[in-house]
């Protein structure tokens, strides 16, 4: 998701805020040099104005001034330690800093909160989004090959968003729970009356809480969620702890031809097939289906992705006992 509106966090000074917006007006008219000059003057007067530094970095990048853009984005990181603006991702895109930095919860929550009301229309109408349908097809094939009905006592939808995947799997679930970091996305999902339970939480924390409850699931879903996660290991481990014996874990990832994890120019993460297979295997999950498909398009170009279904062992797990 890359077409969200500009972020604005006030400097606390009305005059400087107006100068910032004046700079954006120049940029909107194509006068990027003038916009940069105004922003330089603005941050000289307000060195902690992270929003202005971020805009300056973006405009310098547009002007081809990579070093200047990096310097500005580094100032954002210093002024905005929670990376509300996503400056660390911009630095990685420009070849500075960590190549695959984690998206902070603050950044992800803001990203989806501001996008929630137009999320469904944007994905289905403009991005040819098919992740929920592809997951439904993949899980259906696995169940038919196993000679089992498409029916689950409990389903957990990770990164449920507005409920697009939940709507596909609701007819097959006796109980459907959804978890998402964004309260605004959860509000959209709640309005559809798809889920029996909705949780606003980080995915790893939610899985830990479900395991401690304890709750188990016959199916865990993650549709177009892992493109915002650089390190899947904690999530896959958490899923393994809440899957019932023989339970399925169905998810999509964007992928690439090399190995490991890569931050794409779209500021989403791609995970290689070998990396995904290794992660699942080390957590005791067996891949029962893996197909390449385009779960969405980006500027009219299909995005290379994997649709994966993995299965937990059918052997019951030994109960966890505390030591005296």
KEDOLUM-291050 format. One line per 5 residues: for each residue x, y, z of C-alpha. Coordinates in steps of 0.2 Angstrom, whole numbers, plus 5000, padded with zeros to 4 digits. Example, Ala and Ser with C-alpha at 12.3 -4.5 7.8 and 13.67 -1.06 7.14 Angstrom:
2
5062 4978 5039 ~ 5068 4995 5036 .
This chain:
324
5000 5000 5000 ~ 5009 5015 4994 ~ 4996 5029 4990 ~ 4991 5035 5007 ~ 4990 5054 5009 .
5004 5065 5016 ~ 5007 5063 5035 ~ 5007 5080 5045 ~ 5012 5081 5063 ~ 5013 5099 5068 .
5029 5108 5073 ~ 5019 5117 5087 ~ 5022 5134 5079 ~ 5007 5139 5067 ~ 5019 5150 5057 .
5031 5136 5053 ~ 5017 5124 5050 ~ 5011 5137 5037 ~ 5028 5138 5029 ~ 5028 5119 5028 .
5011 5119 5019 ~ 5018 5133 5008 ~ 5032 5122 5003 ~ 5020 5108 4998 ~ 5010 5120 4987 .
5026 5124 4977 ~ 5030 5105 4976 ~ 5012 5102 4970 ~ 5016 5115 4956 ~ 5032 5106 4951 .
5043 5119 4959 ~ 5053 5107 4969 ~ 5069 5118 4971 ~ 5058 5132 4979 ~ 5050 5119 4990 .
5066 5113 4996 ~ 5073 5130 5000 ~ 5057 5134 5010 ~ 5059 5118 5020 ~ 5077 5121 5023 .
5073 5138 5031 ~ 5059 5129 5041 ~ 5069 5116 5049 ~ 5083 5128 5053 ~ 5070 5137 5064 .
5062 5120 5070 ~ 5076 5107 5070 ~ 5064 5094 5078 ~ 5050 5097 5065 ~ 5050 5078 5059 .
5037 5081 5046 ~ 5046 5095 5037 ~ 5062 5085 5037 ~ 5053 5070 5029 ~ 5046 5081 5016 .
5063 5089 5013 ~ 5070 5071 5011 ~ 5056 5066 4998 ~ 5059 5082 4988 ~ 5078 5081 4988 .
5076 5063 4982 ~ 5064 5069 4968 ~ 5078 5081 4963 ~ 5091 5068 4962 ~ 5100 5073 4978 .
5102 5056 4986 ~ 5115 5062 4999 ~ 5104 5077 5004 ~ 5089 5065 5005 ~ 5098 5053 5016 .
5104 5067 5028 ~ 5086 5073 5029 ~ 5078 5056 5033 ~ 5092 5054 5046 ~ 5086 5070 5054 .
5068 5062 5054 ~ 5074 5047 5063 ~ 5082 5057 5076 ~ 5067 5068 5079 ~ 5054 5053 5077 .
5061 5038 5087 ~ 5045 5028 5084 ~ 5047 5031 5065 ~ 5030 5037 5064 ~ 5034 5043 5046 .
5043 5028 5040 ~ 5060 5037 5037 ~ 5070 5021 5041 ~ 5061 5012 5026 ~ 5066 5027 5015 .
5084 5026 5021 ~ 5084 5007 5016 ~ 5077 5011 4999 ~ 5091 5024 4996 ~ 5104 5011 5002 .
5108 5019 5019 ~ 5106 5010 5036 ~ 5098 4993 5038 ~ 5093 4985 5022 ~ 5077 4977 5029 .
5072 4987 5044 ~ 5057 4982 5054 ~ 5041 4993 5052 ~ 5037 5000 5069 ~ 5020 4997 5076 .
5017 5016 5076 ~ 5021 5017 5058 ~ 5010 5002 5053 ~ 4995 5008 5064 ~ 4996 5025 5056 .
4997 5019 5039 ~ 4982 5008 5040 ~ 4972 5019 5051 ~ 4972 5033 5038 ~ 4968 5021 5024 .
4954 5011 5032 ~ 4939 5019 5025 ~ 4945 5017 5007 ~ 4954 5001 5009 ~ 4941 4989 5001 .
4938 5000 4986 ~ 4956 5003 4983 ~ 4962 4985 4983 ~ 4947 4977 4974 ~ 4945 4991 4961 .
4962 4997 4957 ~ 4975 4984 4963 ~ 4966 4968 4957 ~ 4967 4961 4974 ~ 4964 4942 4975 .
4973 4936 4991 ~ 4958 4930 5000 ~ 4950 4921 4985 ~ 4967 4913 4981 ~ 4969 4907 4999 .
4951 4900 4999 ~ 4955 4890 4983 ~ 4971 4884 4990 ~ 4964 4878 5006 ~ 4949 4870 4997 .
4961 4860 4986 ~ 4970 4854 5001 ~ 4954 4849 5010 ~ 4947 4840 4995 ~ 4964 4830 4992 .
4963 4825 5010 ~ 4945 4819 5008 ~ 4939 4831 5021 ~ 4925 4844 5021 ~ 4929 4862 5021 .
4923 4865 5039 ~ 4933 4872 5054 ~ 4928 4874 5072 ~ 4939 4889 5074 ~ 4948 4901 5062 .
4960 4915 5066 ~ 4963 4929 5054 ~ 4980 4937 5056 ~ 4980 4955 5050 ~ 4962 4954 5047 .
4960 4972 5041 ~ 4943 4976 5035 ~ 4938 4958 5034 ~ 4941 4953 5016 ~ 4948 4936 5020 .
4936 4934 5034 ~ 4921 4935 5022 ~ 4928 4921 5011 ~ 4931 4909 5026 ~ 4916 4914 5037 .
4904 4901 5029 ~ 4916 4887 5034 ~ 4920 4893 5052 ~ 4910 4889 5067 ~ 4920 4903 5076 .
4930 4916 5067 ~ 4942 4928 5076 ~ 4952 4942 5069 ~ 4967 4952 5075 ~ 4974 4968 5068 .
4986 4982 5074 ~ 4975 4996 5067 ~ 4959 5001 5077 ~ 4952 5009 5062 ~ 4953 4993 5051 .
4945 4983 5066 ~ 4931 4996 5066 ~ 4928 4993 5047 ~ 4928 4974 5050 ~ 4916 4975 5065 .
4904 4984 5054 ~ 4902 4969 5043 ~ 4897 4957 5057 ~ 4909 4944 5050 ~ 4919 4940 5066 .
4914 4932 5082 ~ 4929 4941 5091 ~ 4940 4955 5085 ~ 4957 4960 5094 ~ 4967 4976 5092 .
4985 4970 5094 ~ 5002 4966 5087 ~ 5002 4949 5079 ~ 5016 4941 5090 ~ 5008 4948 5106 .
4991 4942 5100 ~ 4997 4924 5097 ~ 5006 4924 5113 ~ 4990 4928 5122 ~ 4980 4915 5112 .
4992 4902 5117 ~ 4992 4907 5135 ~ 4973 4907 5136 ~ 4975 4893 5129 ~ 4965 4893 5112 .
4969 4882 5097 ~ 4963 4884 5079 ~ 4960 4872 5065 ~ 4965 4886 5052 ~ 4976 4902 5054 .
4975 4914 5039 ~ 4986 4929 5034 ~ 4981 4937 5018 ~ 4993 4950 5011 ~ 5000 4953 5029 .
5018 4947 5028 ~ 5022 4961 5015 ~ 5023 4972 5030 ~ 5034 4960 5041 ~ 5053 4959 5039 .
5055 4944 5051 ~ 5042 4931 5050 ~ 5050 4919 5062 ~ 5041 4925 5078 ~ 5024 4925 5069 .
5027 4907 5062 ~ 5033 4901 5079 ~ 5017 4909 5087 ~ 5006 4901 5074 ~ 5014 4884 5077 .
5009 4886 5096 ~ 4990 4889 5092 ~ 4987 4877 5078 ~ 4977 4861 5083 ~ 4985 4845 5078 .
4983 4844 5059 ~ 4978 4862 5058 ~ 4982 4873 5043 ~ 4991 4889 5041 ~ 4987 4898 5025 .
4995 4914 5020 ~ 5002 4924 5005 ~ 5019 4933 5003 ~ 5027 4943 4989 ~ 5042 4935 4983 .
5058 4937 4973 ~ 5070 4926 4963 ~ 5085 4926 4976 ~ 5085 4921 4994 ~ 5081 4928 5011 .
5071 4944 5013 ~ 5071 4960 5002 ~ 5063 4977 5004 ~ 5055 4982 4988 ~ 5054 4999 4980 .
5035 4999 4985 ~ 5041 4998 5004 ~ 5034 4981 5006 ~ 5044 4965 5010 ~ 5047 4950 4998 .
5051 4933 5005 ~ 5060 4920 4995 ~ 5052 4903 4993 ~ 5067 4894 5001 ~ 5066 4906 5015 .
5048 4903 5018 ~ 5050 4884 5017 ~ 5065 4884 5029 ~ 5055 4895 5042 ~ 5040 4883 5041 .
5051 4867 5043 ~ 5060 4873 5058 ~ 5044 4876 5067 ~ 5037 4859 5063 ~ 5025 4864 5049 .
5024 4854 5033 ~ 5021 4863 5016 ~ 5006 4854 5008 ~ 5003 4867 4995 ~ 5014 4881 4987 .
5009 4890 4971 ~ 5015 4906 4963 ~ 5002 4918 4959 ~ 4999 4937 4958 ~ 4989 4942 4973 .
4988 4960 4967 ~ 4994 4972 4954 ~ 5006 4987 4956 ~ 5004 5000 4943 ~ 4996 4987 4931 .
5009 4975 4933 ~ 5005 4958 4942 ~ 5015 4956 4959 ~ 5025 4939 4960 ~ 5018 4931 4976 .
5017 4914 4984 ~ 5001 4906 4991 ~ 5006 4894 5004 ~ 4996 4881 5015 ~ 5006 4872 5028 .
5000 4859 5041 ~ 5004 4856 5059 ~ 5009 4838 5064 ~ 4993 4827 5067 ~ 5001 4821 5083 .
4995 4829 5099 ~ 5007 4841 5107 ~ 5013 4837 5124 ~ 5005 4848 5137 ~ 5016 4862 5144 .
5020 4860 5162 ~ 5028 4872 5174 ~ 5043 4868 5183 ~ 5043 4869 5202 .
